[in-house]
Amino acid sequence: MKRRRYLTASLGLTAPIVGSSGTAATTGTANVQSDDDPDPLTIDGTGATVTDEFELEGGVTIAEAVHDGEANFIVELIPTDNGYEELLINAIGEYDGASGVLAEQGTYLLDIDADGEWEIEIRQPRPTADEADSLPVELEGEGSTWDGPFLFDGLGRAHGSHEGQGNFIVEILPQGGLFSELAFNELDQFEGETTFDIDGVGFVTVEAAGTWSLSME
């Protein structure tokens, strides 16, 4: 049986950031915190900022953010031990969305370029296979967001569509893996299919400039 849910990026600067995005938090599983999850880290501020250092466990790392400025909003995750930097967000103007990476265990800081107020929450979900949704699943949404956990079983098929004018990038982040799988990397309006090959629990991140849909089976 296919499970369908609609995701929107709607976190809000003044409200606590919980769940993957807006209304989806009431029907999805991404807002359910496992007992094994590290405590979320919430950071807020105004303008260009370099944050204090913080610790991350290795694995799936989700950044949810809002920005009310008019110019660049760029968020980089920088390890203090000369590891690889990760570009989490690269947007212009108001932003309300999320991204995700596979981080190595270590000490990090955020380098933020912004011209307005912003708030960022970093989460490291650690669900069990019993807490994950089995495929097939259908997702719909608008803007950049994330969802999961999903239970993958090897080779699968994904169908995606995008109505925006900009990037449409879909990645699968395996909870126990070293590398993410890029399902779609398209520009502007798009509709098509691809395959993926993931085993075990994983999450999906979507970078989009408009409405989109994604089905996985």
N, C-alpha and C positions, 0 to 999 in steps of 0.2 A: 504494500500500500504506500503510495507516495504521500509525503508530508509536505505541505505548502505553508510558507509564512512570508510575511512582508516586512522588510527591514527599511528603516529610514534613519538618517543621521540627525538626531535631535536631542543633544545632551543638555545644552543650556549652561550658561556661565554660573548662574546662581544656585542651581540644583546640584545635589551630589551626583557624581557620575557612577551609574550602576548599569549592569547589563551591557549588551553589545551595542544597542541603539534603540532609542525611543520605544515605540509600541512593540517592537519585537521582543522586548524583555519579558512581556507578559505571556508570550506563547512559545518562545524559543528556550534553549537550554543554556545559552551562553551566559545568562545572568545567574545561574546556579553555581554557587561557590562550593567547591569540594573541600573536605577537611584537610586535604593535602596542599591546597593552594597557599602560596606565600601571601602575606598581607598586601593588599594593593597600596601603591605609593601615589599620592596626589600632590601635585605641585602647581602653584598658580603664581601669576605675576603680571607685569605690564612691560611691554617693550622688549628690546634685545637683552637677553639674560644668559649667563652661564650658571647652571644650578650647582648646588653642593653635590658631592659624590654620594653614591648609593650602591648597594649590593644587589646583584641579580643572580638567581639560580640559572643554570643552563636550560635551554629549551624554548618552547613557544612563549613569546613575549608580545603582548598587545598594548598598543598606545592609543587611548581615546583622548581626543582633544577638541577644544573649542577656541575660537579667536574672533574678536569683534573689530579688528583693524581693517584698513583699506589697502595696505601694501603687502609685502612679502610675509608669509608665515612659513618658516622653515625650521624643522626640528631634526636635529642630528643626535643620535645616540653614540657617544664616544667612550671607548674603554680607556682607562687610565694606564694600562700596561702595554700600550703600543699595539693593540689588536686592531681589528678592522672596524672602521666607522660604519654606521648604518644610517641612511637617510630615511627617517620615519615619515615625514610630511614635507611636501613642497607645494604650497598653495599661495594664492594671491587673494587678499580681501578676507571677508568673513568665511569662517570654516567651522564645520561641525561634523566630525567624522572619526575614523579610526584606521589604523594600519597595524601590521604585525611582522615580526621577524623571528628567526631562530637565533637566540643570543647564546654566547658562551658564558659560563659561570665566571663572575668577576666583579670588579668595581667599575662603575660608569658615572658619567655626568651627561646632562643635556645641554647642547648649544642651541639656543633659540633665537631666531631672527624674527622680530615681530614689531608692529607699530601700535598695537592696542592691547587690551586685556586678553589674557589667555589662561586656560586651565588644562592640565594634562594629567591623566591617570594611567599608570602603568600596572598591568595585571599579568600574572603568569598562571593561567589555568592549568590544573593538574587533575583532570577527571579520570575515572576508571573506564574500562570498556563498557561496564554495565550502565554508566551514565551517558553514554554516547548514543546518538540516533543512527540506526542502520540506514543504508541506502535502499531504495531511491529516495531522493528528496528534491523538492522544488523551492527555490528562493526567488523573491522579487524585492526590489528596493529602489532607492534613489540616493546617489552620492556614495561616498566611501564608507565602508563598514566592515564588520566581521561577523562570523557565525560559527557555531559548533558547540560541543564536540560532535563529530561524525565518526562512525566506525567503517573504515575502508577495508576492502578485501581484494587487493591486487588490481588487475587491469579493469578500468572502468571507462565510461563514456560521459562527457560533459557537453551540454548544449547551452550556449550563451547568446544573449542579445543585449544591445545597448543603443539608446536613443539620444545620447548626449553628443556634444561637440568637444571632444577631448579624450583623455586616456580611458581605456577600459582594460584593466589589468586584474586578472584573477589568479591567486596563488593558493596552493594547499600547503599548510604547515603541519608536517607529521610530528606528533608529540615525542616520538622516540627516535626521530631521524636527525641527520646532520645537515640536510639540504632540503629546501622547499621545492615544490614542483610548480612550474609556471604553466597554468592551463591556458590562459588567454593573455595576449599582449597586443591590443588593437587600438586604433584611433578613430574617433568619431562614430558614426552609426555603423553597427555591425550585427550580423547574425551568422552563427556557424557552430560547428561541432569539433571536438578534439577528444583525445584519449588521455588518461592519466594512469599511473601505476603506483599506488600507495597501499601499504598494509598497516593496520592498526588504527589507533585513535588519531584524529587530526582536526584541524580548523581551516576555515576558508576566509581569506581576506579579499575584498573587492575595492579597487580604486576606480571610480566612475565619475563622469561629469554630468550625468543625467539619470533617467530611469533605466533599469536593467533587469534582466531575469537570468537565472542559472538553474539548470537541472543536472543532477548527477545520478548515475545508475551503474 
